[in-house]
Amino acid sequence: MTSARTLAAAACAAVLALTVPASAVPRSPASSPAAGQPLPTRMADTGGGRQLITARAASPRSTTGTVSWWQRYGSRWHRVGTAPARFGANGLAEGSSREQGTSTTPTGLYDLPFAFGLKKAPAGTEIPYRPVRDTSWWCQDNGSSAYNRWVDPRPRDCAAKEAERLADYPVQYGRALVIGFNYHRPVRGRGAGIFLHVDGRGATAGCVSVPARAMARIVAWVRPAARPHIAIGTDSGRTGLTRY
């Protein structure tokens, strides 16, 4: 038989359950409304298009992580593919305050102006694709009028020691996408030549890299009409991907 004390305790528990606000009840991460939703759905901005690449690292000190590419159908985002990624040798840094020469990958949301490579464009490629020649350079000279621009040939005001001859990197630049960091309105000293390209031997000088097969798939998949963007960031914190 149930005692009076047991019945009283049960009654108090019932009243407490009815009177405690739902917001005061701890919820596990799995019960959060955002849990289970695709990453783009949880982001502050995706660029307004139907294609998005996310480059995600565990923390600003990470030199490795994951690149995923997403397609939006109606209001739903679907992951098309994923690949292991590498970042700058010194990790990642907030794009708005990054400094050139720091070997950090700039975080933020950027467009993808065009692709280039020493190899032919993959079948089905629609994004503008520039073939790399012996005379193709990327100018990183802060004193040049061509700062953070593809140049072919290299102009006199862009010193060779302050530029990158693209053909000197036959593996990394087999195929690549230009990331629009500091591109449209370049700020001197902020950084130049940030790409999504093929893996080299290790961490990058500030770019994002993926295996060659993944790079070919991404270049063939990108559609300019879908307004593709790339978001670079970390799992959480000041450089968290969901902030972009």
N, C-alpha and C positions, 0 to 999 in steps of 0.2 A: 504493500500500500504506500502511496506517495505521501510524504509528510507535509505538514503545513509550511515548514521552512522551504522545502523544495518548490512548492507551488508559488510561494512568494517570490523566490528568486527567479522563477520562470516568468512571472508577471513583470518584474522589474526589467528583465532583459528585453521583453517584448515592447515595453514602453520606450526603452532607450533606443531600440532600433527604429521606432517611429519618429523619434524626436531629434536624433542626430542628423545634421545635414549630410547629403550625399557627398558634398565636396570635402567633408572632414574625414571620410572613410578612405584610408590609403588604398591606391590601386596599383596593381602590378604593372610593369611595362607592357605586358601582353594585352592588358585591358584598356590601354590608352587608345584614343580614337585614331592616332596616327600610326599605331602599330600595324604592320602588315600592308600599309599603303606603299605604292611605288615611290622611290626617292623623289622623282620630279614633282609628285603631288604634294610633298612636304616642303618644297622649296619656296622661297619668297618670290622668285622670278625665274622663268625659264627662257626668257627672250621673246616670248610671244609666238614662237613657231611650232612646228609639228615634229621637229627632230632636236634631240639634245644628247650631248656626250657628257658624262660625268667622270671626273678624275678624282678619286677619293683616297685620302691617306688617313692613317689612324691619328696622327698628331703632326704639328708643324715640324717636328724633328725627323719625321719619317722620310725615307728615301724610296720606299716601295709602297704599292697600294693596288688599286683596281680601277680600270677604265671600263665603263659600261656605255652602251649606246641605246637610246630609247626612241620609240616612235609613238606619236599621239594619234589615236583614232577617236574622233569625237572628243569626249572629255576624259578619256582613259589613256594612261601611258602604259606601254608595253615594252619590256626589255628585249631588244633584238639580239644583243650579244654582250659578252664580257671577256676581259683579258687582264692578265697581270700587268701592272704598270710600274714605271720607274720615274722618280722625280729628281730634283736638283741634289747635288752632293751635300748641300747644307740644308736640305729640307725645303719647306714652303714658307712664304712670307706674304703678308697682306699686299695685294697688288697696288693699292693706292699709295703705299709708302715704300715699296721695294726700291732697292738701289742696284744699279748696274754693277756687274762684276762680283756679285755676292754668291753666285751659284745656287740661288734659291728659285723655286718655281713660284710665280705669282698666282695668288688665289683670286677668285672673282669669276664673273660671268662675261664671256667674250664671244664675238662672232668669228666666223671662219672665212676670211676674204678669198683665198684660193688655195689650190694644191700645187705641188711641184714634185719632181723626182728625176733621178737618173734612169729609172726604169720606165717603161711605157705605162700609161694610165691603165688601170684595170678595166676589163670589159664592162660596159654599162656606166662608166663614169660620166657625170653631168657637170660637176663643179669645174670651173676653169682650171686647167692643168698645164703648168709650164714645164717644159723639158729643161733639165739642167745641162748647160754646156760648159766648156772649159772657161768661158768668159763670164759665167754667172756668179755673182757675189751677193752677200747680204751686208749692207753697210751698217756698222755699229759705231761709227765715228761721230762723237757728239758735236764736232765742229763742221760737219758736212751738211749740205742742203738735202742730202739723200739719206739722212739718219733714219734708221729702222725701215729701210726699203730694199727691195730686190733691185739690183742694178746689173746691167748687161750691155756694155762693159762697165767696169768700175771707173767712176769719174775721178778727176784729178784731186778734187777736194775731199775724197774719202781715202784715207791712208790704208794701205794694204794690211798693216799691223793692227788696224782698228776695224777690220772687216773679215768676213768669213767667205772663203772661196768654197762654194757648195760642192764642187766636184771632188774636193779633198776628203769628203765623207761619203764614200760610195755605199756603205752599209746603212748608216743612219738616214741618209737622204735618198735611199732607194725610192722611197715614197714618203711624202710628208704633207701635213696641212698647216697653213699659217694660222696661228692663234692671234686674234686681234688685240692682244695686250699692247698698250701704248702705241697703237698703230695709226689710228685715224687722226689724232691730235697729239703727236709725240711730245713727251716731256723729256728734255735732255737729262741724262743721268738716271733715268728711271729703268731703262733696259731695252734691249733690241734683240730681234731674232729669237722669238719664243715660238716653238713649233710642237706639234704632235707628230712624232716621227718613229722610225724603226729603232728597236733596241740596239745599243752598242754593247760594250763590255761591262758596263756598270751604270752607276748613277749618271745623270746628265749635268750640264752646266746651267740648267734652269728650265729646260724643256720638259715635256711629258713624252715618254717613249713606251712602245708596246711591241710585241713580237711582229715579225714581218707579215705573217698570214693575217693577223688581226688588222694591221694597218691597211693592207690591200682591201679587206672587207669594208672597212670604214670609208675609205676613199670612194669605193664603188657605190656605197649606200647613201652617202650625203647627196641631198637634193637642194640646190639653191632656192627653189620655189617653196621649200618647207622651212626656210629661214633657220638653218641649223646654228646652234651655239654650243659652246663648251663651258662647263662649270667646273672649276678646280677648287678643292677645299678639303677640310678635315671632317672627322666624324662629329666633332662638337667644338664649342668654344668660339673665340673671336673670329676664327677662320672657318667655322662650320659651314658645310655645303648648304644647309637649309637657310642660311642667312642670305644667300645670293639668289 
